[in-house]
Amino acid sequence: MKQREPIPIENLSHDPEHRQIYRFIRTLFVSAQLTAECAIITLVYIERLLTYAEIDLCPSNWRRIVLGAIMLASKVWDDQAVWNVDYCQILHYTTVDDMNELERQFLECLEFNINVPSSVYAKYYYELRMLAIANDLQLPIHPLYKERAEKLEALSKIYEDKILPTSGHMKRSHSADQLQRNARVIIP
């Protein structure tokens, strides 16, 4: 069984620098060959989790929250979804069981609401473009077409239907404390 390395305490007590956040996200996106659409869905899921679970991002949970959102977004949006085992190859200090548990907890905190309507996608798309323009950042020229936004909505609905528990015994969580307390995967 794969052993996890100890996490430096400074990674859990200080706000990360922008470069650290960028490197973490970029490593996942480049290694897993994820798309810009996946990044937008990731942001939707992060904000949805923060709202549903009524938590804040902090030094001890931001990696886990970002990883959980990326993992779900890649499964919903990308045609070639990244498997949990693939993330273990990128993040050498985690196991498949840890990744599966993170995915389960993330879905529960989202109350299994992974559907992203085309209007929500378009809102985030244009807000991100405006933010990039305001900060003089270069963006790839990929206009948002109605068909692409509708395809996303259909894909997210299909995936939501596939993972949504059918019994009335769904365990609900209104707190992401479990994301931290039961966390085996804490990403340094």
N, C-alpha and C positions, 0 to 999 in steps of 0.2 A: 504494500500500500504506500502511496506517495506521501512523504512527510512535508509538512508546511514549514517554511522558515519563519523565525520570529519576526515580528513587525517592529521596526524602530519606533520608539515612543514619540519621537518628534513628528512622525507622520500622522499621529492621532491627536496631537495637541495644538498644532499651529495651522492657521488657514493656509491652504495651498496657494502657491503663486500661479499666475495665469499660465506660465510656461509649463508647470507641472500638470495642470489640468489638460492643456493642449496636447502635451506628449502622451498622456494616458489615452485620451480619446483618439488621437491620430494613430497611435500604435494599433488600437483595436480596428479602426476603420481601414487602415492600409493593409494590415495582416489578413483581415477577413474580407477584403475587397468590397466594402460596403459602399452604398451610394449616397448621394446628397439627399435623396428622398428619405432614406433611412435615418439620416441625421435630423431631419425635420420631425419625423415620427418619434424619434428618441426624445426630442424636446417636449413634444406633446405629452408623452408618457411621464416624463420627469415632473412637469408641472401638474399633471393630473394626480400623480402620487402625492406630491407635496400638499395638494388641496384635500384629497380624500383622506389621507392619513394624518393630516394636520401636523406635519413635521417640518423642520428646516434642514437644509443641507448644512453639514458641519464637518470638521476635519475627520471625524471618525466614521462618517457614513457616506460621504459624497461618491467615493469610488464604487461602492456597492450599489448605490442608487443609479449611477450612470451606467454601470455594467448591466444591471437588471433591465434598464430601459433599452439599451442597445440590443441586448439579447432578444427581447420581445419584438422590437421594431424590425430586426433582421428577419425574424421568422414570419412576421406579418407581411412585410413589403417585398423583400428580395426574393426573386424567383429561385435563386440558389441559396436557400437559407443556410446559415451557419449553425452547425450542431453544437451542443454544449461541450462535447469532447474537443471540438476545434478551439474553443476559448481556452481550454486547459492547455493546449499546445502553445497558445499565445501567452497566457499567464501561467507560467510554469509552477507557480506556488499554489495551485488550486486543484481540486478533484472534480470529477463528473458528479459525484453525489452532492458536493457543495453547490455546484452550478444548478443542478436540478432543484435543490432546496431553495436557492435564491429565486429561481423562476417561479416556483410554487408560491413563495411568500409575496413576491411582487404582484403576481396575479390576484392573490387574495386581497392585498391592500388596494388594488385597483378595482376590487369587487368585480373582477373579470370583465371590466369595461375597456376593451381594447379597440373598439370600433372608432375610426377617425373619419367623420363625415368630410366630404370634399370641401365644404365651406370652412371647416376648422383647418384643414390642410392649407387651403388658400390663404387664410388669415395669417398663419405662421409663416408661410412662404413669403408673403409680401412684407410682413414685419421684419423678418430676417434680412430681406433685400434692402429695406430702408435703413436698418441698423448698419449694414455693411457700407452702404453709400455714405451715411453720415460719418463713418470712421475711415473713409477713403480706402476701403478694402476692395481688392479685385475679386470679382465673382465670375464663375463660368457663365456663359450666356446660354441658359436653358430656360426658355420661357415656359410658364405654366400653362399647359393646355387643359381644357376642360376634361378631355378624355383621360389624361393622366391622373387627374384628381379623382375622377369617378372610378377609375381602375383601382386606385388605392382604397377608396371607400368599400368597394366590392370585396377586395382581398381581406381587408380588416374584418369585415362582417363574416366572411367565410371562416376565417381563423377563430373569431370569437365564438361562432356557433360550434366549432369543433372542440374547443377547450372548455366551454361553459358547462359546469356540472348540471346534470339533468335532474338530480334528486333535490328535494327541498331541504336537505341536510347540509347545505353549503356552510362551511365555517367562514364567518365574516370577521374581518379585523378592521377596526377603525383607528388603529395605531400602528405605526411602523416600528414601535419598540421591538417587536419580534424580529424585524430586519436586523437590528443591531444586537439584541440579546442572544438570539439563536444563531448569530452569524459565525459560521465556520470560515466563510470566505470573506476575509478582510484584505482588500487589495492594497499592498504597500505602494 
